[in-house]
Amino acid sequence: MNAVQFERERLYQATLAVGREMLRRNLLTDGELAIFDSKMREKYKPSLGSLYPVEVLDFLDNKAFPSDI
């Protein structure tokens, strides 16, 4: 990964972190976050961030390992 790719990835991840915080605070819905993620992937063209859309990451965070197991 070169410096330009790294910067695009960093900006994408930082922006997505803001979106997830907004979701956590109920300022965005799941659908709105998915749209936001899609637009940010188009804008920043991240190398790694585009491997797993936000829906997959949310599934892994919230459903694959439920706390009641």
Backbone torsions as a table, in degrees:
resi	resn	phi	psi	omega
1	MET	NA	126.2	178.6
2	ASN	-87.9	178.9	-174.5
3	ALA	-63.5	-37.7	-179.9
4	VAL	-67.5	-45.2	177.6
5	GLN	-61.9	-41.7	179.1
6	PHE	-61.3	-43.9	-179.6
7	GLU	-64.7	-41.4	177.1
8	ARG	-61.8	-42.7	179.0
9	GLU	-64.1	-43.7	-179.3
10	ARG	-61.8	-45.9	-179.6
11	LEU	-65.1	-41.0	178.1
12	TYR	-62.0	-48.5	-177.8
13	GLN	-64.0	-40.3	178.9
14	ALA	-65.2	-42.2	179.5
15	THR	-66.1	-41.6	179.2
16	LEU	-65.5	-34.1	177.1
17	ALA	-61.5	-38.2	176.8
18	VAL	-64.7	-43.7	178.6
19	GLY	-61.2	-41.4	178.9
20	ARG	-67.3	-35.5	176.5
21	GLU	-66.3	-38.8	176.7
22	MET	-63.7	-37.9	175.7
23	LEU	-63.7	-44.8	-179.8
24	ARG	-59.4	-35.2	-179.6
25	ARG	-89.1	9.5	179.7
26	ASN	61.8	31.4	175.1
27	LEU	-92.7	-16.6	175.2
28	LEU	-131.5	152.2	171.8
29	THR	-91.5	170.4	176.1
30	ASP	-58.1	-42.8	179.8
31	GLY	-64.1	-41.7	178.3
32	GLU	-65.0	-38.3	177.5
33	LEU	-64.7	-38.8	178.1
34	ALA	-63.3	-41.1	176.9
35	ILE	-65.4	-44.6	178.0
36	PHE	-57.7	-46.1	179.4
37	ASP	-60.5	-44.9	-179.8
38	SER	-60.3	-44.3	179.7
39	LYS	-66.9	-37.4	179.5
40	MET	-71.4	-32.8	174.5
41	ARG	-65.3	-38.4	176.4
42	GLU	-64.8	-42.2	-176.9
43	LYS	-69.6	-49.9	-172.5
44	TYR	-93.3	-19.8	-178.9
45	LYS	47.9	58.4	-177.8
46	PRO	-69.5	146.6	179.1
47	SER	-74.0	-47.4	-176.3
48	LEU	-94.4	-37.9	-176.3
49	GLY	-61.7	-24.9	-178.8
50	SER	-82.0	-6.9	180.0
51	LEU	-67.8	-37.9	-178.4
52	TYR	-128.1	107.0	176.5
53	PRO	-60.6	160.4	-175.0
54	VAL	-57.2	-31.5	-179.9
55	GLU	-62.6	-40.9	179.8
56	VAL	-68.1	-43.6	180.0
57	LEU	-63.7	-40.3	177.8
58	ASP	-64.9	-39.0	176.9
59	PHE	-60.3	-46.7	-179.9
60	LEU	-64.5	-39.9	-179.5
61	ASP	-67.3	-40.1	-168.6
62	ASN	-107.6	-23.3	-170.0
63	LYS	-121.2	-28.7	-175.4
64	ALA	-72.4	-28.5	-178.1
65	PHE	-131.2	67.9	-177.2
66	PRO	-60.7	148.2	-176.0
67	SER	-71.2	-17.9	-177.5
68	ASP	-87.4	6.4	177.0
69	ILE	-88.3	NA	NA
